[in-house]
Amino acid sequence: MDTPKTLIYGHRGAKGEAPENTLASFQRCLEHGVRRCELDLHLSRDGELMVIHDPTLKRTTGRRGKVVEHEASALATYDARSSGPAWPQPCPIPRLDELFEQCAFDHWQLEVKSASRVRAARTVQAIQALAERHGLLDKVTVTSSSREVLRALNELTPDLSRGLVAEYAWLDPLKVARHYGCDLLALNWTLCTPERLQKAQRQGLHVSVWTVNEPALMRRLADFGVDSLITDFPGLAVKTLNA
């Protein structure tokens, strides 16, 4: 089977098929032969990197409070099946450390949401330390839409690859990406015109487009020449792009 030119990233693992950002979801992504993933990080109260999208626990675990108000040891027992597809077994919130150990991805997009200057600094330094410990520095790109996070990456962890998450067109994403020395542009698919794509690629950016779940849209963006697609349905993307 030919490898498609457009790479595939599983969004929060395989968000359309298993509870998002859980070990089950990342394992499902790997089962489809998709060896790249995108996930979200928040720090626990004691400074561990936890894999969860929202700053609060309500949507995915049904619990109250913020991630940052709980110790990692407690968070790692909370069942994160409350949203998304039904799943037979409990799916605790994973530590990033655990995923690095158990999932052999070729590349990881680690998204860090907006943060204060202090929190941004702590988060990017924790990511660098963990990636170094697992020998994954060259397999990780830290992405964010937050200026504080991008600034911290630039100043404190210049060895980490970084990417801009661009959701709206009110700021020129290429200018912002250049300003922060980004290697990757994670672009909302609605912003991906052939002109913007080519301009970004000429600037040396890997353009990763999200969240792409319709086969017709997958084919169209692949025809445009995007470098990668981020999808909730990695298995469907493999079938579509190999067809």
C-alpha positions in Angstrom: 0.0 0.0 0.0 1.4 3.4 -0.9 2.0 5.8 1.9 -0.1 8.9 1.3 1.9 12.1 0.8 -0.3 13.9 3.3 0.5 12.6 6.8 -2.2 11.8 9.3 -2.4 12.9 12.9 -4.9 11.4 15.3 -6.8 14.2 17.1 -6.6 13.5 20.8 -5.9 10.0 19.8 -8.9 8.8 17.8 -11.4 11.1 19.4 -14.3 9.9 17.1 -13.8 6.3 18.1 -12.7 6.3 21.8 -12.8 8.7 24.7 -10.5 11.6 23.8 -7.0 12.0 25.2 -7.0 8.6 26.9 -4.7 5.7 26.5 -7.5 3.7 24.8 -7.8 6.5 22.2 -4.1 6.7 21.4 -3.9 2.9 21.2 -6.9 2.9 18.8 -5.0 5.5 16.6 -1.9 3.2 16.5 -4.1 0.2 15.6 -5.0 2.1 12.4 -1.3 2.4 11.6 -1.4 6.1 12.3 1.9 6.9 14.1 1.3 10.6 14.7 -0.9 12.2 17.3 -2.1 15.5 18.6 -3.0 16.0 22.3 -3.6 18.7 24.9 -1.8 19.3 28.2 -2.5 20.9 31.5 -0.3 20.9 34.7 -1.6 19.2 37.8 -1.4 21.0 41.2 2.0 19.2 41.8 3.4 20.1 38.4 2.8 16.9 36.3 1.8 17.1 32.7 -1.7 15.6 32.4 -3.4 14.8 29.0 -6.7 16.6 29.0 -8.2 19.3 26.7 -10.2 21.5 29.0 -8.8 23.4 32.0 -11.8 22.0 34.0 -12.8 18.4 34.7 -16.6 18.6 34.1 -17.0 17.7 30.4 -14.8 14.6 30.3 -15.0 13.3 33.9 -18.2 14.8 35.3 -16.2 16.1 38.3 -16.0 19.6 39.6 -13.0 22.0 39.6 -9.9 22.7 37.6 -7.2 20.3 36.6 -4.7 22.6 38.4 -6.5 22.2 41.7 -5.9 18.4 41.8 -2.8 16.3 42.4 -1.6 14.1 39.5 -2.1 10.9 41.6 -5.8 11.8 42.0 -6.3 13.0 38.4 -4.9 9.6 37.2 -7.8 7.9 38.9 -10.6 10.0 37.3 -12.5 8.2 34.6 -12.6 10.4 31.4 -15.4 8.7 29.5 -18.1 11.3 30.1 -17.9 12.8 26.6 -17.5 11.1 23.2 -18.0 7.5 22.1 -19.2 4.9 24.7 -16.4 2.7 26.0 -16.6 -0.5 28.1 -13.7 0.0 30.5 -12.8 3.0 32.7 -10.4 5.4 30.9 -8.4 7.5 33.4 -6.8 10.8 32.6 -3.2 9.8 31.5 0.0 11.4 32.5 2.1 12.4 29.4 4.9 10.3 31.0 2.7 7.2 30.7 1.9 7.9 27.0 5.5 8.5 26.1 6.2 5.1 27.8 3.4 3.1 26.2 2.7 4.6 22.7 5.3 4.4 20.0 4.4 7.5 17.9 6.7 8.8 15.3 5.7 12.4 16.1 3.6 14.2 18.8 1.9 17.6 18.5 1.5 18.7 22.2 -0.9 21.6 22.4 -0.6 23.9 25.4 -3.6 26.2 26.0 -3.3 29.8 27.1 -1.4 30.3 30.3 0.0 33.0 32.6 3.7 33.7 32.1 4.6 31.6 35.2 2.5 28.7 34.1 3.7 28.8 30.5 7.3 28.7 31.7 6.6 25.8 34.1 4.8 23.9 31.4 7.3 24.2 28.5 10.2 23.3 30.9 8.3 20.3 32.1 7.7 19.2 28.5 11.4 19.6 27.6 12.5 17.6 30.7 10.1 14.7 30.0 10.9 14.6 26.2 14.6 14.6 27.0 14.2 11.8 29.6 12.3 9.6 27.0 14.7 10.5 24.2 11.9 12.1 22.2 13.1 15.7 21.7 13.2 15.3 17.9 9.7 13.7 17.9 7.9 16.5 19.7 6.4 19.8 18.5 4.8 22.0 21.2 1.9 24.0 19.7 -0.1 26.9 21.1 -2.2 29.8 20.1 -1.0 31.6 23.3 1.6 34.4 23.0 2.8 33.6 26.5 3.4 29.9 25.6 5.1 30.7 22.3 7.3 33.3 24.0 8.3 30.8 26.8 9.1 28.2 24.2 11.3 30.7 22.3 13.1 32.0 25.3 13.3 29.0 27.7 13.3 25.9 25.6 14.7 26.9 22.2 15.6 23.3 21.4 11.9 22.3 21.4 10.2 22.5 18.0 7.2 24.8 18.2 4.1 25.5 16.3 1.4 28.1 16.1 -2.3 27.0 16.4 -4.3 29.4 14.2 -8.0 29.4 14.5 -9.0 32.9 13.2 -7.8 35.0 10.3 -7.8 38.4 12.2 -4.0 38.1 12.7 -1.8 37.0 9.8 -0.8 33.5 11.1 2.3 33.5 8.9 3.6 36.7 10.5 3.0 35.4 14.0 4.6 32.0 13.2 7.7 33.7 11.8 7.9 36.1 14.8 8.1 33.1 17.3 10.4 30.9 15.1 7.8 28.2 14.5 8.4 25.1 12.4 4.7 24.1 12.2 1.5 25.9 11.5 -1.6 24.1 12.9 -4.3 25.7 10.8 -8.1 25.6 11.2 -9.2 24.0 7.9 -11.5 26.9 7.1 -8.3 29.1 6.9 -6.5 26.8 4.5 -6.6 28.4 1.1 -4.1 27.2 -1.6 -2.5 30.6 -1.5 -1.9 30.7 2.3 -0.7 27.0 2.2 1.9 27.7 -0.5 3.1 30.9 1.2 3.5 29.0 4.5 5.3 26.1 2.9 7.7 28.6 1.1 8.3 30.0 4.6 9.5 26.5 5.6 6.4 25.7 7.7 4.9 22.2 8.0 1.2 22.9 7.6 -1.1 20.7 9.7 -4.8 21.3 9.1 -7.5 20.5 11.7 -10.1 19.0 12.4 -10.8 17.2 9.2 -13.4 14.4 9.4 -15.2 14.3 6.0 -13.6 12.2 3.3 -14.4 14.8 0.6 -12.6 17.5 2.6 -9.7 15.1 3.4 -9.2 14.6 -0.4 -9.6 18.2 -1.2 -7.0 19.3 1.3 -4.6 16.5 0.3 -5.0 17.7 -3.3 -4.1 21.3 -2.1 -0.9 19.7 -0.8 -1.2 20.1 3.0 1.6 18.4 4.9 -0.7 16.7 7.4 -4.3 16.4 8.5 -5.5 16.2 12.1 -8.6 14.0 12.3 -11.0 12.4 14.9 -11.2 9.4 12.6 -7.6 8.3 11.7 -8.9 4.9 10.3 -11.2 6.7 7.9 -8.4 9.1 6.9 -6.1 6.1 6.1 -8.8 4.5 3.9 -9.6 7.8 2.2 -6.1 8.9 1.4 -5.0 5.5 0.3 -8.0 4.9 -2.0 
